[in-house]
Amino acid sequence: MSKWYEEELEPGLRAQYGLKKILHSGQSKFQTVDIVDLEPFGRTLLVDGLIQSSQIDEYVYHEALVHPALLSHPCPKSVFIGGGGEGSTAREVLRHATVERCLMVDIDEDVVKFCRENLPENAAAWTDPRFELVIADAKATLENSPTNFDVIIMDLDDPLEGGPCYQLYSVEFYQTVKRKLNPGGIFITQSGQAGITRHHLVWSPVYSTLKQVFPAVKAYTQAVYSFLDEWGWNIASTDESISPLLLSPEEVDKRIAARIKGEMKFLDGESYTGLYCLSKKHRQTLAAETAVLSIEKGTFAVMHSQGLCVAEAGSAEVS
């Protein structure tokens, strides 16, 4: 391997991966976008130098993001996706037979274009007649939507320092989300790293913030190989009687069989239950968390920006 991609996972911790090929590298209006083939992960999307998804295991992240919300809902017909430019979140939503409308709003047209051209596994989603794509600000689009939704999914970048997404991790935005959900509606958001050393940065503050708005909130995690860490999500409902924890493994398997087209690669009744089995440390952090993320108060959860480096093999200088 003559070239390596280097990613700073957290201060003091970096990883290198063999770089086979650069398929695209460019700068959009908002961020750098790279699509590369990495030796361990296959075709991989990088945004601002950070791995967003890879072919080897993107299904783990996207099944864990999408299906707990849609399976918990009695009959999800309308779904709003904020972000999700690569198309994988829409792909998973559109596997549900009950879904009649899937609206995806992403601010970066270049990301959508590059992913559409380079990620063939999502080709069917782009042409599904139930799918609508809007290139715009997800926050403004949701606020101004004339209709409400059964499920709202936020598949956003992490709230990086200086990045565009931090306002979408706030109590003010979550109040908008609640207003835009139909009765019994469900909201789910990716919530950043959730490993034993990083889960307090974004994951637990988002949980605490959502609890200020919704009567039912649950945080969960799952290890994602290409992220080299556990990842975190938070799910919330406008109705306490609709909770992912109320579903038994048998009921999850029953709903998957009845609703979802094709075979799931990661999620079934047993693994669904496992998502919510948190470590003692994670549970203690959630119980003690008091942060409320707010635009008005200027309280944010941000992660340090990391960077991309491509170095020649044998080079002593890699950053």
HUBELBEL-V640851 format. One record per backbone hydrogen bond with DSSP energy under -1.0 kcal/mol. CO is the residue of the C=O (numbers start at 0). NH is the residue of the N-H. Records with the same first field share a line. If there is no record, write none. Layout:
CO: NH, NH
This chain:
1: 312
2: 18
3: 310
4: 16
5: 308
6: 14
9: 12
12: 8, 9
14: 6
16: 4
17: 38
20: 36
23: 34
25: 32
30: 27
31: 47
32: 25
33: 45
34: 22, 23
35: 43
36: 19, 20
37: 41
40: 55
41: 37
42: 54
43: 35
44: 51, 52
45: 33
46: 49
49: 46
52: 44
53: 56, 57
56: 59, 60
57: 61
58: 62
59: 63
60: 64
61: 65
62: 66
65: 69
66: 70
67: 71
68: 72
76: 99, 100
77: 149, 150
78: 102
79: 152
80: 104
81: 154
83: 86
86: 90
87: 91
88: 92
89: 93
92: 95
94: 260
95: 98
100: 78
101: 131
102: 80
103: 133
104: 82
107: 111
108: 112
109: 113
110: 114
111: 115
112: 116
113: 117
114: 118
118: 121
119: 122
121: 125
127: 130
129: 101
131: 103
133: 105
136: 140
137: 141
138: 142
139: 143
141: 144
148: 181
149: 185
150: 79
151: 187
152: 81
153: 189
154: 83
157: 159
158: 302
159: 162
164: 167
165: 168
169: 173
170: 174
171: 175
172: 176
173: 177
174: 178
175: 179
177: 180
179: 148
181: 184
184: 237
185: 151
186: 235
187: 153
188: 233
191: 231
194: 198
197: 200
198: 203
201: 205
202: 206
203: 207
204: 208
205: 209
206: 210
208: 211
209: 212, 213
215: 236
217: 234
219: 232
221: 230
223: 226, 228
224: 227
228: 223
229: 193
230: 221
231: 190
232: 219
233: 188
234: 217
235: 186
236: 215
238: 241
242: 245
243: 246
247: 251
248: 252
249: 253
250: 254
251: 255
252: 256
253: 257
254: 258
255: 259
258: 96
267: 271
268: 272
269: 273
270: 274
272: 275
273: 276
274: 220
275: 277
278: 282
279: 283
280: 284
281: 285
282: 286
283: 287
284: 288
292: 170
293: 298
298: 293
302: 160
308: 5
310: 3
311: 314
